[in-house]
Amino acid sequence: MRIYSKPLEAVRETEREVWEMGISVRPQTMQDKIIKDDEMYTTKEIRGYSFKITGWQYDFDELMEVIRYFFPDDPEPVICYCLAEIEDRLCGISTNPGKSYLARPDIWNEFLHNKRFAYTYSERIAPQLDIILKELQTNPETRQGIINIHSNICPMEMNLHSWGTNLVEMSNDIANRGGGGRIPCSMYYQIMIREEKVDLIYTMRSCDLLTHFPVDITLALMMQNWFATKLDKPMGTFTFFCGSLHSYFKDIQARGIF
């Protein structure tokens, strides 16, 4: 695992390693889009990728260098998106569609259906915040400070799936595999207090390097700072793990790589 002292250093080296070690993969779907016949969606991918940031204390301007590095021509819309999105996620009230998508309509408008998204991170995170915060305050040594994003339950409607001779309840996230609908790329955030500091471990199943990775890292570090502030402790280590970290050929071309 690579270890860094600053977010910008981590993301720049991550980008370099994707270009140097990635393999070509032709995915069949991208969220709820069928892309198997579109060569522009061929990806360069590394698998099981991780890094750690240690010794860094929250500095907003320094964190925004991550956004400016990936979006040098026009970083402001992405910065506005991050600020609106973290507010939606941490306000304690589930919102859909929220306001953050308005800052990046080119990315998000295609996923709006009847003026709503299939899900928002606000909907997944907001109901868990107080529970996890109280758990950390009550049991500082806990390993159970996990904010789940990918869902194994379907609270609004039950999807029944035949498994052998039994019918089992299946969540939308599981039922939507194969392009049936949007599925969160994030799996969970784990917050731990160790050595009187607040650590955060961020686990993703999949991440688009050039469109979402800088935003995902920025929002995760903002969340870590939120917990550190609430718990009145300094930030500790930040650990990132991703099953598939990739970039689409259409974005690689636009960035002028190769």
C-alpha positions in Angstrom: 0.0 0.0 0.0 1.3 3.5 -0.9 1.4 6.0 2.0 1.1 9.7 1.4 1.1 12.9 3.5 -1.2 15.0 1.4 -4.4 14.4 -0.7 -2.9 15.9 -3.9 0.1 13.7 -3.7 -2.1 10.7 -3.3 -4.4 11.4 -6.3 -1.6 12.4 -8.7 0.3 9.2 -8.0 -2.9 7.2 -8.3 -3.5 8.6 -11.7 0.0 7.8 -12.8 -0.4 4.2 -11.6 -3.6 3.7 -13.5 -1.8 4.8 -16.7 1.2 2.6 -16.1 -0.4 -0.5 -14.7 -3.9 -0.5 -16.0 -5.2 -3.1 -18.4 -7.8 -2.7 -21.1 -11.3 -3.8 -20.2 -14.5 -3.5 -22.3 -17.5 -3.2 -19.9 -21.0 -4.1 -20.9 -22.8 -1.5 -18.8 -22.2 1.8 -17.0 -24.7 2.3 -14.3 -28.0 1.9 -16.1 -26.6 2.4 -19.6 -25.8 -0.4 -22.0 -22.4 0.5 -23.5 -21.1 -2.8 -24.9 -21.0 -1.6 -28.5 -19.4 1.8 -27.7 -15.6 1.6 -28.0 -15.3 5.0 -26.3 -16.3 3.3 -23.1 -13.4 0.9 -23.2 -11.6 1.3 -19.8 -8.1 1.3 -18.5 -8.4 -0.4 -15.1 -6.4 -1.4 -12.1 -8.0 -3.8 -9.5 -7.8 -4.0 -5.8 -6.1 -0.6 -5.5 -5.5 1.1 -2.1 -3.5 3.9 -0.5 -3.3 5.7 2.8 -3.0 9.4 3.8 -1.5 10.0 7.2 -0.5 13.1 9.2 -2.7 15.4 7.2 -5.1 17.9 9.0 -8.0 19.3 7.2 -7.3 22.3 5.0 -10.0 23.3 2.6 -7.8 25.2 0.2 -5.3 22.4 0.1 -8.1 19.9 -0.5 -9.5 21.9 -3.4 -6.1 21.4 -5.1 -7.4 17.9 -5.8 -10.3 19.3 -7.8 -8.1 21.9 -9.6 -5.7 19.2 -10.6 -8.3 17.1 -12.3 -10.4 20.0 -13.7 -7.8 22.7 -14.4 -9.9 24.4 -17.1 -13.0 25.0 -15.0 -12.8 23.8 -11.4 -15.5 26.0 -9.9 -18.6 23.9 -10.9 -17.0 20.9 -9.3 -16.1 22.8 -6.2 -19.7 24.0 -6.0 -20.9 20.5 -6.4 -18.7 19.2 -3.6 -19.9 21.9 -1.2 -23.6 21.3 -2.0 -23.2 17.5 -1.9 -21.5 17.4 1.4 -24.2 19.7 2.9 -26.9 17.3 1.5 -25.1 14.3 3.0 -24.4 15.7 6.4 -27.5 17.8 7.1 -29.3 14.9 8.7 -32.2 15.1 6.3 -32.6 12.8 3.3 -32.9 14.7 0.0 -33.6 13.6 -3.5 -32.7 15.1 -5.9 -31.0 17.7 -3.7 -29.2 20.7 -5.2 -25.7 19.5 -5.9 -26.5 18.0 -9.3 -27.3 21.5 -10.6 -23.6 22.3 -10.5 -22.7 19.5 -12.9 -25.8 19.0 -15.1 -23.6 17.4 -17.9 -22.9 14.5 -15.5 -26.1 14.1 -13.6 -29.1 15.1 -15.8 -29.2 11.9 -17.7 -29.8 10.0 -14.5 -32.8 12.0 -13.5 -36.1 10.2 -13.9 -39.4 12.0 -13.0 -37.2 14.7 -11.4 -35.6 12.2 -9.0 -32.6 9.9 -8.9 -32.8 6.2 -8.3 -31.1 7.0 -5.0 -28.9 9.7 -3.5 -26.0 9.4 -1.1 -28.0 11.8 1.1 -30.8 9.2 1.4 -28.3 6.5 2.3 -26.1 8.5 4.7 -28.4 10.9 6.5 -30.4 8.3 8.5 -27.1 6.7 9.8 -25.2 9.8 10.9 -26.5 10.3 14.4 -26.5 6.5 15.1 -22.8 6.2 14.2 -21.8 9.4 15.9 -23.4 8.2 19.2 -21.8 4.8 18.9 -18.4 6.4 18.5 -19.1 8.7 21.5 -20.3 5.8 23.6 -17.8 3.2 22.5 -14.7 5.0 21.2 -12.9 1.6 20.6 -15.7 0.3 18.4 -15.1 -1.3 15.0 -18.8 -0.9 14.1 -18.8 2.7 13.0 -19.8 1.8 9.5 -22.0 3.9 7.2 -23.4 1.5 4.6 -24.1 2.8 1.1 -24.7 -0.4 -0.8 -27.9 -1.8 0.5 -28.9 -5.4 1.1 -32.4 -4.5 2.1 -35.3 -2.9 0.3 -37.2 -0.8 2.7 -39.9 0.6 0.4 -40.6 -2.5 -1.8 -39.7 -6.1 -1.6 -38.1 -7.8 -4.6 -38.6 -11.6 -4.4 -35.9 -13.7 -6.0 -35.9 -17.5 -6.4 -32.9 -19.0 -4.7 -33.2 -22.8 -5.0 -36.6 -23.7 -3.5 -36.8 -20.5 -1.4 -37.9 -16.9 -2.1 -35.5 -14.3 -0.6 -35.8 -10.6 -0.3 -33.5 -8.7 -2.6 -32.6 -5.1 -2.5 -32.7 -2.8 -5.5 -28.9 -2.6 -5.5 -28.7 -6.3 -6.0 -31.7 -6.5 -8.4 -30.3 -3.7 -10.6 -27.2 -5.6 -11.6 -26.4 -5.9 -15.3 -27.6 -2.4 -16.2 -31.1 -2.8 -14.7 -30.6 0.4 -12.7 -28.1 2.6 -10.9 -26.0 1.0 -8.2 -23.8 2.9 -5.7 -20.1 2.8 -6.4 -19.3 3.3 -2.7 -19.8 0.3 -0.4 -19.2 1.9 3.0 -17.3 4.4 5.1 -15.8 3.0 8.4 -15.0 5.6 11.1 -12.7 4.5 13.9 -11.0 6.3 16.9 -7.5 5.1 17.3 -4.7 6.8 19.3 -7.2 9.6 20.1 -7.6 10.5 16.4 -10.4 9.9 13.9 -9.6 7.5 11.1 -11.7 6.9 8.1 -11.6 3.9 5.7 -13.4 4.3 2.4 -14.3 1.2 0.4 -15.6 1.3 -3.2 -16.5 -1.5 -5.6 -15.9 0.8 -8.6 -14.6 4.3 -9.3 -14.3 6.4 -12.5 -10.9 8.0 -12.1 -11.4 11.2 -14.2 -15.0 12.0 -13.5 -15.7 10.9 -10.0 -12.6 9.8 -8.1 -11.4 13.4 -7.2 -14.9 14.2 -6.0 -15.3 10.9 -4.0 -12.0 11.5 -2.3 -12.8 15.1 -1.5 -16.2 14.2 0.0 -14.8 11.4 2.0 -12.1 13.7 3.6 -14.8 16.3 4.2 -16.8 13.6 6.0 -13.8 12.5 8.1 -13.3 16.2 9.1 -17.0 16.4 10.1 -16.7 13.4 12.4 -13.4 14.7 13.8 -15.0 18.0 14.6 -18.0 16.4 16.2 -15.8 14.2 18.3 -13.4 17.0 19.1 -10.4 15.0 18.0 -7.8 15.5 15.2 -8.0 13.6 11.9 -6.0 10.4 11.8 -5.4 8.2 8.8 -7.5 8.1 5.6 -7.5 4.7 3.8 -8.9 4.2 0.4 -9.7 0.9 -1.3 -11.3 0.3 -4.7 -12.1 -3.0 -6.4 -12.1 -1.4 -9.9 -10.4 1.9 -10.5 -10.7 2.8 -14.1 -11.0 5.5 -16.8 -13.0 5.5 -20.0 -11.2 6.1 -23.3 -13.4 9.1 -24.1 -12.1 10.8 -20.9 -8.5 9.7 -21.5 -8.6 11.3 -24.9 -10.1 14.5 -23.6 -7.3 14.7 -20.9 -4.7 14.4 -23.5 -3.1 11.2 -22.2 -1.3 8.9 -24.6 
